[in-house]
Amino acid sequence: MRELVANVLTAKEAETLAGVLDYIDFTDVRIAGVLDIVRGLVPIELCESSYARVEQRTEGHPWHQDTGTKGHMGWCKYSASVLLVPPNRFTGGGFYFRDQPNNPVFHFCDLLVYSSGPNNVHSVSRNSGERVSLIMFFGGSKDG
Protein backbone atom coordinates (compact mmCIF):
# COMPACT_ATOMS: atom_id res chain seq x y z
CA MET A 1 0.00 0.00 0.00
CA ARG A 2 1.32 3.41 -1.04
CA GLU A 3 -0.51 6.67 -1.32
CA LEU A 4 0.64 10.21 -2.13
CA VAL A 5 -1.75 12.99 -1.11
CA ALA A 6 -0.92 16.43 -2.48
CA ASN A 7 -0.90 19.67 -0.52
CA VAL A 8 -1.62 18.48 3.01
CA LEU A 9 0.33 21.45 4.38
CA THR A 10 0.81 24.98 3.15
CA ALA A 11 4.37 26.17 2.58
CA LYS A 12 4.04 28.35 5.70
CA GLU A 13 2.85 25.41 7.83
CA ALA A 14 5.73 23.30 6.52
CA GLU A 15 8.22 26.06 7.30
CA THR A 16 6.92 26.31 10.88
CA LEU A 17 7.25 22.55 11.40
CA ALA A 18 10.72 22.48 9.82
CA GLY A 19 11.95 24.55 12.76
CA VAL A 20 10.99 21.87 15.30
CA LEU A 21 13.76 19.25 14.66
CA ASP A 22 12.60 16.99 17.47
CA TYR A 23 9.91 14.50 18.39
CA ILE A 24 6.43 15.95 18.08
CA ASP A 25 3.36 14.79 19.97
CA PHE A 26 0.45 13.41 17.96
CA THR A 27 -1.82 15.85 19.82
CA ASP A 28 0.12 18.83 18.40
CA VAL A 29 -2.29 21.00 16.39
CA ARG A 30 0.39 21.57 13.73
CA ILE A 31 0.07 17.95 12.56
CA ALA A 32 -3.62 17.36 13.39
CA GLY A 33 -4.79 17.74 9.78
CA VAL A 34 -2.06 15.43 8.47
CA LEU A 35 -2.95 12.82 11.08
CA ASP A 36 -6.63 13.03 10.12
CA ILE A 37 -5.73 12.35 6.47
CA VAL A 38 -3.60 9.35 7.45
CA ARG A 39 -6.49 8.00 9.53
CA GLY A 40 -8.76 8.34 6.51
CA LEU A 41 -6.39 6.24 4.37
CA VAL A 42 -5.27 3.38 6.60
CA PRO A 43 -6.31 1.69 9.87
CA ILE A 44 -3.59 3.13 12.10
CA GLU A 45 -3.34 2.80 15.85
CA LEU A 46 -1.34 5.13 18.03
CA CYS A 47 0.29 2.37 20.04
CA GLU A 48 2.76 3.04 22.84
CA SER A 49 5.69 2.87 20.42
CA SER A 50 4.18 5.11 17.69
CA TYR A 51 5.99 8.37 17.17
CA ALA A 52 6.36 11.45 15.01
CA ARG A 53 9.55 13.40 14.51
CA VAL A 54 10.81 16.31 12.48
CA GLU A 55 14.13 15.13 11.11
CA GLN A 56 17.12 16.60 9.29
CA ARG A 57 19.56 13.82 8.38
CA THR A 58 22.27 14.68 5.84
CA GLU A 59 23.59 11.10 5.71
CA GLY A 60 20.17 9.90 4.49
CA HIS A 61 18.92 6.40 5.22
CA PRO A 62 20.20 3.18 3.61
CA TRP A 63 17.74 0.67 2.15
CA HIS A 64 15.41 -0.54 4.89
CA GLN A 65 11.83 -1.32 5.82
CA ASP A 66 10.20 0.55 8.68
CA THR A 67 9.64 -2.58 10.72
CA GLY A 68 13.38 -2.29 11.33
CA THR A 69 16.31 -3.91 9.60
CA LYS A 70 16.71 -6.19 12.63
CA GLY A 71 12.98 -6.31 13.46
CA HIS A 72 13.28 -3.74 16.26
CA MET A 73 10.13 -1.94 15.02
CA GLY A 74 7.99 -5.00 14.36
CA TRP A 75 5.02 -3.11 15.80
CA CYS A 76 5.16 -0.57 12.92
CA LYS A 77 2.44 -1.26 10.34
CA TYR A 78 2.25 2.10 8.53
CA SER A 79 4.60 4.99 7.94
CA ALA A 80 4.02 8.49 6.68
CA SER A 81 6.14 11.50 5.81
CA VAL A 82 5.94 15.04 4.50
CA LEU A 83 8.93 16.90 3.09
CA LEU A 84 8.96 20.26 4.90
CA VAL A 85 11.33 22.28 2.70
CA PRO A 86 11.27 22.72 -1.08
CA PRO A 87 13.79 20.61 -3.03
CA ASN A 88 15.54 23.74 -4.31
CA ARG A 89 16.94 24.27 -0.78
CA PHE A 90 19.01 21.06 -0.79
CA THR A 91 20.84 18.72 -3.14
CA GLY A 92 20.40 14.94 -3.13
CA GLY A 93 17.89 13.76 -0.57
CA GLY A 94 15.58 11.83 -2.87
CA PHE A 95 13.22 9.32 -1.26
CA TYR A 96 13.33 6.05 -3.24
CA PHE A 97 11.32 2.85 -3.14
CA ARG A 98 13.46 -0.17 -4.02
CA ASP A 99 11.06 -1.28 -6.75
CA GLN A 100 11.30 2.20 -8.34
CA PRO A 101 15.01 3.04 -7.92
CA ASN A 102 15.03 5.62 -10.71
CA ASN A 103 12.01 7.55 -9.43
CA PRO A 104 12.97 9.84 -6.54
CA VAL A 105 10.11 11.31 -4.54
CA PHE A 106 10.38 14.93 -3.40
CA HIS A 107 7.04 15.32 -1.61
CA PHE A 108 7.19 18.93 -0.43
CA CYS A 109 3.94 19.66 1.46
CA ASP A 110 2.60 16.31 0.19
CA LEU A 111 1.86 13.29 2.37
CA LEU A 112 3.41 9.93 1.52
CA VAL A 113 1.76 7.00 3.35
CA TYR A 114 2.80 3.38 2.95
CA SER A 115 2.66 0.01 4.67
CA SER A 116 5.88 -0.57 6.56
CA GLY A 117 6.89 -4.09 5.57
CA PRO A 118 8.96 -5.73 2.84
CA ASN A 119 6.76 -4.45 0.00
CA ASN A 120 7.99 -0.92 0.68
CA VAL A 121 11.74 -1.13 1.22
CA HIS A 122 13.06 2.40 0.71
CA SER A 123 15.99 4.74 1.18
CA VAL A 124 16.80 8.44 1.33
CA SER A 125 19.94 9.57 -0.46
CA ARG A 126 22.65 11.64 1.17
CA ASN A 127 21.98 15.34 0.95
CA SER A 128 23.37 18.76 1.67
CA GLY A 129 21.45 21.89 2.46
CA GLU A 130 18.21 22.09 4.40
CA ARG A 131 16.29 18.82 3.77
CA VAL A 132 13.82 18.42 6.67
CA SER A 133 10.94 15.93 6.90
CA LEU A 134 8.08 15.08 9.20
CA ILE A 135 8.19 11.30 9.70
CA MET A 136 5.54 9.24 11.49
CA PHE A 137 5.32 5.57 12.44
CA PHE A 138 2.09 3.83 13.46
CA GLY A 139 0.77 0.53 14.69
CA GLY A 140 -2.41 -0.86 13.18
CA SER A 141 -3.88 -3.69 11.20
CA LYS A 142 -1.91 -4.23 8.03
CA ASP A 143 -3.50 -4.60 4.57
CA GLY A 144 -0.25 -5.69 2.91
PyMOL CGO cylinders between C-alpha atoms (Angstrom):
from pymol import cmd
from pymol.cgo import CYLINDER

trace = [
    CYLINDER, 0.00, 0.00, 0.00, 1.32, 3.41, -1.04, 0.3, 1, 1, 1, 1, 1, 1,
    CYLINDER, 1.32, 3.41, -1.04, -0.51, 6.67, -1.32, 0.3, 1, 1, 1, 1, 1, 1,
    CYLINDER, -0.51, 6.67, -1.32, 0.64, 10.21, -2.13, 0.3, 1, 1, 1, 1, 1, 1,
    CYLINDER, 0.64, 10.21, -2.13, -1.75, 12.99, -1.11, 0.3, 1, 1, 1, 1, 1, 1,
    CYLINDER, -1.75, 12.99, -1.11, -0.92, 16.43, -2.48, 0.3, 1, 1, 1, 1, 1, 1,
    CYLINDER, -0.92, 16.43, -2.48, -0.90, 19.67, -0.52, 0.3, 1, 1, 1, 1, 1, 1,
    CYLINDER, -0.90, 19.67, -0.52, -1.62, 18.48, 3.01, 0.3, 1, 1, 1, 1, 1, 1,
    CYLINDER, -1.62, 18.48, 3.01, 0.33, 21.45, 4.38, 0.3, 1, 1, 1, 1, 1, 1,
    CYLINDER, 0.33, 21.45, 4.38, 0.81, 24.98, 3.15, 0.3, 1, 1, 1, 1, 1, 1,
    CYLINDER, 0.81, 24.98, 3.15, 4.37, 26.17, 2.58, 0.3, 1, 1, 1, 1, 1, 1,
    CYLINDER, 4.37, 26.17, 2.58, 4.04, 28.35, 5.70, 0.3, 1, 1, 1, 1, 1, 1,
    CYLINDER, 4.04, 28.35, 5.70, 2.85, 25.41, 7.83, 0.3, 1, 1, 1, 1, 1, 1,
    CYLINDER, 2.85, 25.41, 7.83, 5.73, 23.30, 6.52, 0.3, 1, 1, 1, 1, 1, 1,
    CYLINDER, 5.73, 23.30, 6.52, 8.22, 26.06, 7.30, 0.3, 1, 1, 1, 1, 1, 1,
    CYLINDER, 8.22, 26.06, 7.30, 6.92, 26.31, 10.88, 0.3, 1, 1, 1, 1, 1, 1,
    CYLINDER, 6.92, 26.31, 10.88, 7.25, 22.55, 11.40, 0.3, 1, 1, 1, 1, 1, 1,
    CYLINDER, 7.25, 22.55, 11.40, 10.72, 22.48, 9.82, 0.3, 1, 1, 1, 1, 1, 1,
    CYLINDER, 10.72, 22.48, 9.82, 11.95, 24.55, 12.76, 0.3, 1, 1, 1, 1, 1, 1,
    CYLINDER, 11.95, 24.55, 12.76, 10.99, 21.87, 15.30, 0.3, 1, 1, 1, 1, 1, 1,
    CYLINDER, 10.99, 21.87, 15.30, 13.76, 19.25, 14.66, 0.3, 1, 1, 1, 1, 1, 1,
    CYLINDER, 13.76, 19.25, 14.66, 12.60, 16.99, 17.47, 0.3, 1, 1, 1, 1, 1, 1,
    CYLINDER, 12.60, 16.99, 17.47, 9.91, 14.50, 18.39, 0.3, 1, 1, 1, 1, 1, 1,
    CYLINDER, 9.91, 14.50, 18.39, 6.43, 15.95, 18.08, 0.3, 1, 1, 1, 1, 1, 1,
    CYLINDER, 6.43, 15.95, 18.08, 3.36, 14.79, 19.97, 0.3, 1, 1, 1, 1, 1, 1,
    CYLINDER, 3.36, 14.79, 19.97, 0.45, 13.41, 17.96, 0.3, 1, 1, 1, 1, 1, 1,
    CYLINDER, 0.45, 13.41, 17.96, -1.82, 15.85, 19.82, 0.3, 1, 1, 1, 1, 1, 1,
    CYLINDER, -1.82, 15.85, 19.82, 0.12, 18.83, 18.40, 0.3, 1, 1, 1, 1, 1, 1,
    CYLINDER, 0.12, 18.83, 18.40, -2.29, 21.00, 16.39, 0.3, 1, 1, 1, 1, 1, 1,
    CYLINDER, -2.29, 21.00, 16.39, 0.39, 21.57, 13.73, 0.3, 1, 1, 1, 1, 1, 1,
    CYLINDER, 0.39, 21.57, 13.73, 0.07, 17.95, 12.56, 0.3, 1, 1, 1, 1, 1, 1,
    CYLINDER, 0.07, 17.95, 12.56, -3.62, 17.36, 13.39, 0.3, 1, 1, 1, 1, 1, 1,
    CYLINDER, -3.62, 17.36, 13.39, -4.79, 17.74, 9.78, 0.3, 1, 1, 1, 1, 1, 1,
    CYLINDER, -4.79, 17.74, 9.78, -2.06, 15.43, 8.47, 0.3, 1, 1, 1, 1, 1, 1,
    CYLINDER, -2.06, 15.43, 8.47, -2.95, 12.82, 11.08, 0.3, 1, 1, 1, 1, 1, 1,
    CYLINDER, -2.95, 12.82, 11.08, -6.63, 13.03, 10.12, 0.3, 1, 1, 1, 1, 1, 1,
    CYLINDER, -6.63, 13.03, 10.12, -5.73, 12.35, 6.47, 0.3, 1, 1, 1, 1, 1, 1,
    CYLINDER, -5.73, 12.35, 6.47, -3.60, 9.35, 7.45, 0.3, 1, 1, 1, 1, 1, 1,
    CYLINDER, -3.60, 9.35, 7.45, -6.49, 8.00, 9.53, 0.3, 1, 1, 1, 1, 1, 1,
    CYLINDER, -6.49, 8.00, 9.53, -8.76, 8.34, 6.51, 0.3, 1, 1, 1, 1, 1, 1,
    CYLINDER, -8.76, 8.34, 6.51, -6.39, 6.24, 4.37, 0.3, 1, 1, 1, 1, 1, 1,
    CYLINDER, -6.39, 6.24, 4.37, -5.27, 3.38, 6.60, 0.3, 1, 1, 1, 1, 1, 1,
    CYLINDER, -5.27, 3.38, 6.60, -6.31, 1.69, 9.87, 0.3, 1, 1, 1, 1, 1, 1,
    CYLINDER, -6.31, 1.69, 9.87, -3.59, 3.13, 12.10, 0.3, 1, 1, 1, 1, 1, 1,
    CYLINDER, -3.59, 3.13, 12.10, -3.34, 2.80, 15.85, 0.3, 1, 1, 1, 1, 1, 1,
    CYLINDER, -3.34, 2.80, 15.85, -1.34, 5.13, 18.03, 0.3, 1, 1, 1, 1, 1, 1,
    CYLINDER, -1.34, 5.13, 18.03, 0.29, 2.37, 20.04, 0.3, 1, 1, 1, 1, 1, 1,
    CYLINDER, 0.29, 2.37, 20.04, 2.76, 3.04, 22.84, 0.3, 1, 1, 1, 1, 1, 1,
    CYLINDER, 2.76, 3.04, 22.84, 5.69, 2.87, 20.42, 0.3, 1, 1, 1, 1, 1, 1,
    CYLINDER, 5.69, 2.87, 20.42, 4.18, 5.11, 17.69, 0.3, 1, 1, 1, 1, 1, 1,
    CYLINDER, 4.18, 5.11, 17.69, 5.99, 8.37, 17.17, 0.3, 1, 1, 1, 1, 1, 1,
    CYLINDER, 5.99, 8.37, 17.17, 6.36, 11.45, 15.01, 0.3, 1, 1, 1, 1, 1, 1,
    CYLINDER, 6.36, 11.45, 15.01, 9.55, 13.40, 14.51, 0.3, 1, 1, 1, 1, 1, 1,
    CYLINDER, 9.55, 13.40, 14.51, 10.81, 16.31, 12.48, 0.3, 1, 1, 1, 1, 1, 1,
    CYLINDER, 10.81, 16.31, 12.48, 14.13, 15.13, 11.11, 0.3, 1, 1, 1, 1, 1, 1,
    CYLINDER, 14.13, 15.13, 11.11, 17.12, 16.60, 9.29, 0.3, 1, 1, 1, 1, 1, 1,
    CYLINDER, 17.12, 16.60, 9.29, 19.56, 13.82, 8.38, 0.3, 1, 1, 1, 1, 1, 1,
    CYLINDER, 19.56, 13.82, 8.38, 22.27, 14.68, 5.84, 0.3, 1, 1, 1, 1, 1, 1,
    CYLINDER, 22.27, 14.68, 5.84, 23.59, 11.10, 5.71, 0.3, 1, 1, 1, 1, 1, 1,
    CYLINDER, 23.59, 11.10, 5.71, 20.17, 9.90, 4.49, 0.3, 1, 1, 1, 1, 1, 1,
    CYLINDER, 20.17, 9.90, 4.49, 18.92, 6.40, 5.22, 0.3, 1, 1, 1, 1, 1, 1,
    CYLINDER, 18.92, 6.40, 5.22, 20.20, 3.18, 3.61, 0.3, 1, 1, 1, 1, 1, 1,
    CYLINDER, 20.20, 3.18, 3.61, 17.74, 0.67, 2.15, 0.3, 1, 1, 1, 1, 1, 1,
    CYLINDER, 17.74, 0.67, 2.15, 15.41, -0.54, 4.89, 0.3, 1, 1, 1, 1, 1, 1,
    CYLINDER, 15.41, -0.54, 4.89, 11.83, -1.32, 5.82, 0.3, 1, 1, 1, 1, 1, 1,
    CYLINDER, 11.83, -1.32, 5.82, 10.20, 0.55, 8.68, 0.3, 1, 1, 1, 1, 1, 1,
    CYLINDER, 10.20, 0.55, 8.68, 9.64, -2.58, 10.72, 0.3, 1, 1, 1, 1, 1, 1,
    CYLINDER, 9.64, -2.58, 10.72, 13.38, -2.29, 11.33, 0.3, 1, 1, 1, 1, 1, 1,
    CYLINDER, 13.38, -2.29, 11.33, 16.31, -3.91, 9.60, 0.3, 1, 1, 1, 1, 1, 1,
    CYLINDER, 16.31, -3.91, 9.60, 16.71, -6.19, 12.63, 0.3, 1, 1, 1, 1, 1, 1,
    CYLINDER, 16.71, -6.19, 12.63, 12.98, -6.31, 13.46, 0.3, 1, 1, 1, 1, 1, 1,
    CYLINDER, 12.98, -6.31, 13.46, 13.28, -3.74, 16.26, 0.3, 1, 1, 1, 1, 1, 1,
    CYLINDER, 13.28, -3.74, 16.26, 10.13, -1.94, 15.02, 0.3, 1, 1, 1, 1, 1, 1,
    CYLINDER, 10.13, -1.94, 15.02, 7.99, -5.00, 14.36, 0.3, 1, 1, 1, 1, 1, 1,
    CYLINDER, 7.99, -5.00, 14.36, 5.02, -3.11, 15.80, 0.3, 1, 1, 1, 1, 1, 1,
    CYLINDER, 5.02, -3.11, 15.80, 5.16, -0.57, 12.92, 0.3, 1, 1, 1, 1, 1, 1,
    CYLINDER, 5.16, -0.57, 12.92, 2.44, -1.26, 10.34, 0.3, 1, 1, 1, 1, 1, 1,
    CYLINDER, 2.44, -1.26, 10.34, 2.25, 2.10, 8.53, 0.3, 1, 1, 1, 1, 1, 1,
    CYLINDER, 2.25, 2.10, 8.53, 4.60, 4.99, 7.94, 0.3, 1, 1, 1, 1, 1, 1,
    CYLINDER, 4.60, 4.99, 7.94, 4.02, 8.49, 6.68, 0.3, 1, 1, 1, 1, 1, 1,
    CYLINDER, 4.02, 8.49, 6.68, 6.14, 11.50, 5.81, 0.3, 1, 1, 1, 1, 1, 1,
    CYLINDER, 6.14, 11.50, 5.81, 5.94, 15.04, 4.50, 0.3, 1, 1, 1, 1, 1, 1,
    CYLINDER, 5.94, 15.04, 4.50, 8.93, 16.90, 3.09, 0.3, 1, 1, 1, 1, 1, 1,
    CYLINDER, 8.93, 16.90, 3.09, 8.96, 20.26, 4.90, 0.3, 1, 1, 1, 1, 1, 1,
    CYLINDER, 8.96, 20.26, 4.90, 11.33, 22.28, 2.70, 0.3, 1, 1, 1, 1, 1, 1,
    CYLINDER, 11.33, 22.28, 2.70, 11.27, 22.72, -1.08, 0.3, 1, 1, 1, 1, 1, 1,
    CYLINDER, 11.27, 22.72, -1.08, 13.79, 20.61, -3.03, 0.3, 1, 1, 1, 1, 1, 1,
    CYLINDER, 13.79, 20.61, -3.03, 15.54, 23.74, -4.31, 0.3, 1, 1, 1, 1, 1, 1,
    CYLINDER, 15.54, 23.74, -4.31, 16.94, 24.27, -0.78, 0.3, 1, 1, 1, 1, 1, 1,
    CYLINDER, 16.94, 24.27, -0.78, 19.01, 21.06, -0.79, 0.3, 1, 1, 1, 1, 1, 1,
    CYLINDER, 19.01, 21.06, -0.79, 20.84, 18.72, -3.14, 0.3, 1, 1, 1, 1, 1, 1,
    CYLINDER, 20.84, 18.72, -3.14, 20.40, 14.94, -3.13, 0.3, 1, 1, 1, 1, 1, 1,
    CYLINDER, 20.40, 14.94, -3.13, 17.89, 13.76, -0.57, 0.3, 1, 1, 1, 1, 1, 1,
    CYLINDER, 17.89, 13.76, -0.57, 15.58, 11.83, -2.87, 0.3, 1, 1, 1, 1, 1, 1,
    CYLINDER, 15.58, 11.83, -2.87, 13.22, 9.32, -1.26, 0.3, 1, 1, 1, 1, 1, 1,
    CYLINDER, 13.22, 9.32, -1.26, 13.33, 6.05, -3.24, 0.3, 1, 1, 1, 1, 1, 1,
    CYLINDER, 13.33, 6.05, -3.24, 11.32, 2.85, -3.14, 0.3, 1, 1, 1, 1, 1, 1,
    CYLINDER, 11.32, 2.85, -3.14, 13.46, -0.17, -4.02, 0.3, 1, 1, 1, 1, 1, 1,
    CYLINDER, 13.46, -0.17, -4.02, 11.06, -1.28, -6.75, 0.3, 1, 1, 1, 1, 1, 1,
    CYLINDER, 11.06, -1.28, -6.75, 11.30, 2.20, -8.34, 0.3, 1, 1, 1, 1, 1, 1,
    CYLINDER, 11.30, 2.20, -8.34, 15.01, 3.04, -7.92, 0.3, 1, 1, 1, 1, 1, 1,
    CYLINDER, 15.01, 3.04, -7.92, 15.03, 5.62, -10.71, 0.3, 1, 1, 1, 1, 1, 1,
    CYLINDER, 15.03, 5.62, -10.71, 12.01, 7.55, -9.43, 0.3, 1, 1, 1, 1, 1, 1,
    CYLINDER, 12.01, 7.55, -9.43, 12.97, 9.84, -6.54, 0.3, 1, 1, 1, 1, 1, 1,
    CYLINDER, 12.97, 9.84, -6.54, 10.11, 11.31, -4.54, 0.3, 1, 1, 1, 1, 1, 1,
    CYLINDER, 10.11, 11.31, -4.54, 10.38, 14.93, -3.40, 0.3, 1, 1, 1, 1, 1, 1,
    CYLINDER, 10.38, 14.93, -3.40, 7.04, 15.32, -1.61, 0.3, 1, 1, 1, 1, 1, 1,
    CYLINDER, 7.04, 15.32, -1.61, 7.19, 18.93, -0.43, 0.3, 1, 1, 1, 1, 1, 1,
    CYLINDER, 7.19, 18.93, -0.43, 3.94, 19.66, 1.46, 0.3, 1, 1, 1, 1, 1, 1,
    CYLINDER, 3.94, 19.66, 1.46, 2.60, 16.31, 0.19, 0.3, 1, 1, 1, 1, 1, 1,
    CYLINDER, 2.60, 16.31, 0.19, 1.86, 13.29, 2.37, 0.3, 1, 1, 1, 1, 1, 1,
    CYLINDER, 1.86, 13.29, 2.37, 3.41, 9.93, 1.52, 0.3, 1, 1, 1, 1, 1, 1,
    CYLINDER, 3.41, 9.93, 1.52, 1.76, 7.00, 3.35, 0.3, 1, 1, 1, 1, 1, 1,
    CYLINDER, 1.76, 7.00, 3.35, 2.80, 3.38, 2.95, 0.3, 1, 1, 1, 1, 1, 1,
    CYLINDER, 2.80, 3.38, 2.95, 2.66, 0.01, 4.67, 0.3, 1, 1, 1, 1, 1, 1,
    CYLINDER, 2.66, 0.01, 4.67, 5.88, -0.57, 6.56, 0.3, 1, 1, 1, 1, 1, 1,
    CYLINDER, 5.88, -0.57, 6.56, 6.89, -4.09, 5.57, 0.3, 1, 1, 1, 1, 1, 1,
    CYLINDER, 6.89, -4.09, 5.57, 8.96, -5.73, 2.84, 0.3, 1, 1, 1, 1, 1, 1,
    CYLINDER, 8.96, -5.73, 2.84, 6.76, -4.45, 0.00, 0.3, 1, 1, 1, 1, 1, 1,
    CYLINDER, 6.76, -4.45, 0.00, 7.99, -0.92, 0.68, 0.3, 1, 1, 1, 1, 1, 1,
    CYLINDER, 7.99, -0.92, 0.68, 11.74, -1.13, 1.22, 0.3, 1, 1, 1, 1, 1, 1,
    CYLINDER, 11.74, -1.13, 1.22, 13.06, 2.40, 0.71, 0.3, 1, 1, 1, 1, 1, 1,
    CYLINDER, 13.06, 2.40, 0.71, 15.99, 4.74, 1.18, 0.3, 1, 1, 1, 1, 1, 1,
    CYLINDER, 15.99, 4.74, 1.18, 16.80, 8.44, 1.33, 0.3, 1, 1, 1, 1, 1, 1,
    CYLINDER, 16.80, 8.44, 1.33, 19.94, 9.57, -0.46, 0.3, 1, 1, 1, 1, 1, 1,
    CYLINDER, 19.94, 9.57, -0.46, 22.65, 11.64, 1.17, 0.3, 1, 1, 1, 1, 1, 1,
    CYLINDER, 22.65, 11.64, 1.17, 21.98, 15.34, 0.95, 0.3, 1, 1, 1, 1, 1, 1,
    CYLINDER, 21.98, 15.34, 0.95, 23.37, 18.76, 1.67, 0.3, 1, 1, 1, 1, 1, 1,
    CYLINDER, 23.37, 18.76, 1.67, 21.45, 21.89, 2.46, 0.3, 1, 1, 1, 1, 1, 1,
    CYLINDER, 21.45, 21.89, 2.46, 18.21, 22.09, 4.40, 0.3, 1, 1, 1, 1, 1, 1,
    CYLINDER, 18.21, 22.09, 4.40, 16.29, 18.82, 3.77, 0.3, 1, 1, 1, 1, 1, 1,
    CYLINDER, 16.29, 18.82, 3.77, 13.82, 18.42, 6.67, 0.3, 1, 1, 1, 1, 1, 1,
    CYLINDER, 13.82, 18.42, 6.67, 10.94, 15.93, 6.90, 0.3, 1, 1, 1, 1, 1, 1,
    CYLINDER, 10.94, 15.93, 6.90, 8.08, 15.08, 9.20, 0.3, 1, 1, 1, 1, 1, 1,
    CYLINDER, 8.08, 15.08, 9.20, 8.19, 11.30, 9.70, 0.3, 1, 1, 1, 1, 1, 1,
    CYLINDER, 8.19, 11.30, 9.70, 5.54, 9.24, 11.49, 0.3, 1, 1, 1, 1, 1, 1,
    CYLINDER, 5.54, 9.24, 11.49, 5.32, 5.57, 12.44, 0.3, 1, 1, 1, 1, 1, 1,
    CYLINDER, 5.32, 5.57, 12.44, 2.09, 3.83, 13.46, 0.3, 1, 1, 1, 1, 1, 1,
    CYLINDER, 2.09, 3.83, 13.46, 0.77, 0.53, 14.69, 0.3, 1, 1, 1, 1, 1, 1,
    CYLINDER, 0.77, 0.53, 14.69, -2.41, -0.86, 13.18, 0.3, 1, 1, 1, 1, 1, 1,
    CYLINDER, -2.41, -0.86, 13.18, -3.88, -3.69, 11.20, 0.3, 1, 1, 1, 1, 1, 1,
    CYLINDER, -3.88, -3.69, 11.20, -1.91, -4.23, 8.03, 0.3, 1, 1, 1, 1, 1, 1,
    CYLINDER, -1.91, -4.23, 8.03, -3.50, -4.60, 4.57, 0.3, 1, 1, 1, 1, 1, 1,
    CYLINDER, -3.50, -4.60, 4.57, -0.25, -5.69, 2.91, 0.3, 1, 1, 1, 1, 1, 1,
]
cmd.load_cgo(trace, "trace")
